[in-house]
């Protein structure tokens, strides 16, 4: 079981005093990748010219750009909602950046009330992400929004 309160405290400490969001997101992706079991990718996509651009991540190579409304990430960003997908192969329009991924969770990131990116986490396991994961990762992103200067 993941201690999401501890993860939130750790990212606060790692971000303390750092004005640039790139190293903060780099450490955040490493923290998640090392702290959660059964992951094959954890990272960020950031809004850039009307689409999501690959940001800091841990895992195999990834799709560089994702259009809004496309795949799990683009749908999450466009609709401004966290998506928990138990089986990505059943998600309409799923983008298979890594064919080993079977489940996914995507949490929107905000600045000034607007979506500026997403936290994307993939697992090779079906049904990997629970309601506890959803709540914990949403809180983690809220902390990131507070401690990071996007």
JOFEN-V596455 format. One record per backbone hydrogen bond with DSSP energy under -0.5 kcal/mol. NH is the residue of the N-H (numbers start at 1). CO is the residue of the C=O. Records with the same first field share a line. If there is no record, write none. Layout:
NH=CO ; CO
//
This chain:
4=2
7=3
8=4
9=5
10=6
11=7
12=8
13=9
14=10
15=11
16=12
18=15
19=17
21=149
24=20
25=21
26=22
27=23
28=24
29=25
30=26
31=27
32=28
33=29
34=30
35=31
36=32
40=122
41=122
42=58
43=120
44=56
45=118
46=53
47=116
48=51
51=48
52=66
53=46 ; 51
54=64
55=44
58=42
60=40
66=52
68=50
69=74
70=67
71=93
74=70
75=71
76=72
77=73
78=74
79=75
80=76
81=76
83=106
85=83 ; 104
86=84
88=102
90=87
91=88
92=90
94=91
96=94
97=95
101=98
102=123
103=123
104=85
105=121
106=83
107=119
109=117
111=114
114=111
116=109
117=109
118=45
119=107
120=43 ; 118
121=105
122=41
123=103
127=86
128=125
134=130
135=131
136=132
137=133
138=134
139=135
140=136
141=137
142=138
143=139
144=140
145=141
146=142
147=143
148=144
150=148
//
